Amino acid sequence: MLTGSQIRGARAMLGWTIRELAAHAQMSVPTVQRLEQHDGVPPSRSQTLLDLKAALERAGIAFTGTPEEPGVVLRRRPSP
């Protein structure tokens, strides 16, 4: 599952603001802010995390590791 630190790292790699990530994931800015506040797996509905993960993966992010040792890599540069 996705961790808050992976979300923050992925967003930084893409150069996205919280507002941009929220728009791509079709969720509210406060929801993204809440999820990013946790270093581990944030308490949330599974579908919310899956939607966020899918939006980041569409932009070229790949998630690696485990919740204990999370990782994130940029597979390709996103199109402008």
N, C-alpha and C positions, 0 to 999 in steps of 0.2 A: 504494500500500500504506500501511498505518497506521504511524505513528511513535509512539515512546514519549511524546514531548511532546504529541501529539494525544490519546493515551490519558489522560494526566494532566489535560490541559485539559478534556476531555469529562467526566471523573469529577468534577472540581471544579465544572463548570457544573451538574451534576446534584445536587451535594451528597452524593455517595456516598462511602462508605469503600471501601478496597480490598476488604474482606470482602464488602460489598454488590455491588460489580462482579463479583467472582469468583462469587458466587452467581448473579447474573443471566446470566453467561456460562458457567456450569456448568464452572468450572475451579478449580484450587487457588489459594489466596492467594499462595503463593510464585511461581506462574507469573505472576500479574498483577504482582507486585512486580518480577520479573525483566524483564518486558516494559516496564514504566514507567521502568526505570533508563536506557534508551537515549534519546538525543535524536533519532536517526535511526530507520530501520526496524530493529526488533530482530531478532536472529537467532532464528528460530523456524520451526516448521512453518507453512506457509501456512494450513492449516485452523484452527490456533489463533488466528491473527490475524483470520481471517474470522469465526470464532465470536464473538470479542470485539467486532469491529466491528458485527456484527449485533445483539448485545445492546445496544450503545450507540445504534444507530440506532432500535431498537424503543422506546427511552426518549426519543427526540426529537432526537438529535444528528445533525448532518450534517457530513461531513468535506469540507474544501475544500483547494485548493492542491496542492502536490507534496511529495515527501519533502524537497526542498531548502527549500521555503517552505510548511510545513504550516499548515493552519488548521482550525478547528472552530467550529461555530455551533450554538446551541440553537434548533431549529425550533419546538418547542412545549414547554410545561412538562409534565413527567411527572405522571401520576396518582399520588396517595399510595397 
